[in-house]
């Protein structure tokens, strides 16, 4: 059982029928894999319910970034589960640069297709020349924003950010005093496009545990992640990352308060 120090026959507190596999520390719930997925989908739906541009039948683009492979593939997986009920096409957008051109086929053929259940027409590859690879959330978010300028044919684009990423981006922005285009809502406009953050209220560890339970985060994905582990991250960013990780794990409500408080500050300005 993941994050649950008890016997393997502990029942799910939601359905009271199936064996629990996960203890949600924020609420004390012990959830089976099915109830855990349902609760995650419910949180995602709640985050996206007010997005007017997210209409039945549209093409919804979802970015896949090597620095965030686990959350990228899990975002695709969840969106496909939700949007197929509304006849929406979820397009996996993969930016390519020389640094990881050699592993792009592995990402597509070994991970995205079998785990997400999509075919070639649901994959869009964009040539992207930035060779710098940085794993700090602020740097990765900056790459997202630059990529949006190349993805003009989609009106709605999903970003694979978690609650942890949002906390890191906000703290980094406050320290650098650069607060433009900071995501403080589950959805926001950038020029004529709508950007959505499905995991806006979901801590990173929930995404990783769900991806492990669903077989997304496996040895294949770990091998690809290993090839990307020589990335650079500053000492200051390490401190911020560890601070947000500890905060979101032990008290995710405080991380959500950080994001909402920053949103109120931005609105006042």
Secondary structure, DSSP 8 states (H G I E B T S, - for coil): -BT--S-TT-B-TTTSSSB--EEETTTTEEE-HHHHHHHHHHHHHHHHTT-TT--TT-EEEEEE-GGGHHHHHHHHHHHHHHHGGGT-EEEEEEEE-GGGGGGHHHIIIIIIIIIII--GGGEEEEE------B-SHHHHHHHHHHHHTT-TT-SEEE----HHHHHHHHHHHHHHT--TT---SSEEEETTEEEE-TTTT--HHHHHHHHHHTT-SSHHHHHHHHTTTT-B--HHHHHHHHHHHHHHHH-HHHHHHHHHHHHHHHHH-
